[in-house]
Amino acid sequence: AAAPSLPAPSRVAPSRVAPGPAGIELVTIPSSRGAWRARGYHPVDALLHRAGLHPAPLLAQRGVVSDQVGLGRAERAANKDHSLMARHPLNGVAVILVDDIVTTGATLLEARRAVFAAGGTVVGLATLAETRRLLPR
């Protein structure tokens, strides 16, 4: 079965980004335990704080996820399957998911699944960068 996909990215100039409307939470993808231990901080949260934005820690890692490097779309989706969970019920909570980089969208799709499973709604997605595939796989 084909893995779900995300819509094509749109580009927004940083000067046009402003804090979201009241009632919408910015939610970052939590770092893996290994990445957290290696760095000691979460880069996306640090960048958002520097921009004056305050993400809500609504998601948590569940279990162990393998490194995504070298995996194709289907393998990435399988690797991320049910790897995130909401820290508490999100009934009626609207969120914008924020991640560092999007390659196939597997991480954002898993985050969306976790938010929906907890009763929340995803009203937007944002990434700091995207990868471009230069050669077909």
C-alpha positions in Angstrom: 0.0 0.0 0.0 1.2 3.5 -0.8 2.3 5.6 2.1 0.2 8.8 2.6 1.7 12.0 1.4 1.8 15.6 2.4 0.8 18.4 0.1 3.5 20.3 -1.8 5.3 22.8 0.4 4.6 26.4 0.2 7.3 28.9 1.0 6.7 31.8 3.4 9.3 34.5 4.0 10.4 34.6 7.6 9.4 38.2 7.8 5.8 37.2 7.2 5.7 34.6 10.0 3.9 35.9 13.1 2.6 34.3 16.2 -0.5 32.2 15.5 -4.1 33.1 16.5 -5.0 32.6 20.1 -6.0 29.0 20.8 -3.7 27.4 18.3 -0.7 25.6 19.8 2.7 25.3 18.1 3.8 21.7 18.6 7.3 20.4 17.8 8.2 16.9 17.1 10.1 15.5 20.1 13.7 14.5 19.6 14.7 10.9 20.1 16.2 10.0 23.4 19.6 9.5 21.7 19.5 12.8 19.9 18.5 14.6 23.1 21.4 13.0 25.0 23.9 13.8 22.3 22.8 17.5 21.9 21.3 18.3 25.3 18.6 20.5 23.7 15.9 20.4 21.0 17.0 22.6 18.1 13.5 23.4 16.7 12.3 24.5 20.2 15.5 26.7 20.6 14.9 28.4 17.2 11.2 29.0 18.0 12.0 30.5 21.4 14.6 32.7 19.8 11.9 33.9 17.4 9.7 34.7 20.4 7.4 31.7 19.9 6.7 29.1 22.6 5.9 25.6 21.5 3.7 23.4 23.6 5.3 20.0 24.6 2.1 18.0 23.7 3.8 15.0 22.0 6.2 12.4 23.4 8.3 9.6 21.8 7.0 6.1 22.3 9.4 3.2 21.9 12.6 3.2 19.9 12.8 4.5 16.3 15.6 3.6 13.9 17.6 6.3 12.1 15.7 7.4 9.0 18.9 7.9 6.9 18.8 5.7 3.8 15.2 4.6 4.2 12.7 5.0 1.4 9.1 6.4 1.8 7.5 3.1 2.8 10.3 2.2 5.2 10.2 5.6 6.9 6.5 5.3 7.3 6.8 1.8 8.9 9.7 3.0 11.1 7.6 5.9 12.5 4.3 4.0 12.8 2.8 4.7 16.3 6.2 6.1 17.5 4.6 9.3 18.9 1.8 9.8 21.4 0.1 12.8 23.0 1.1 13.5 26.6 -2.6 14.0 27.5 -6.0 14.2 25.8 -6.2 17.0 23.2 -9.9 17.2 22.8 -10.7 20.4 21.0 -7.0 21.5 20.8 -5.9 23.0 17.4 -2.2 22.6 16.6 0.4 23.6 14.0 3.0 20.9 13.8 6.6 22.2 13.5 9.6 20.0 12.4 13.2 20.6 11.4 13.2 19.0 8.0 10.8 17.1 5.8 12.0 14.4 3.5 9.1 12.0 2.9 6.7 13.5 5.5 6.6 10.3 7.6 7.4 12.1 10.8 4.7 14.8 10.3 2.2 12.2 9.3 2.9 10.2 12.4 2.6 13.4 14.5 -0.7 14.2 12.8 -1.9 10.7 13.6 -1.0 11.1 17.3 -2.7 14.4 17.6 -5.9 13.1 15.9 -5.8 9.9 18.1 -5.8 12.2 21.2 -8.8 14.2 20.0 -6.9 17.2 18.6 -6.9 18.9 15.2 -4.0 19.8 13.0 -4.6 23.1 11.3 -1.1 23.5 9.8 2.4 22.1 9.2 5.7 24.0 9.2 9.2 22.8 8.6 12.5 24.7 8.6 13.8 22.9 5.6 13.0 20.3 3.0 15.1 17.8 1.1 15.0 17.5 -2.6 15.4 14.1 -4.3 17.8 14.6 -7.2 17.7 11.0 -8.5 14.7 8.7 -8.6 14.8 5.9 -6.1 
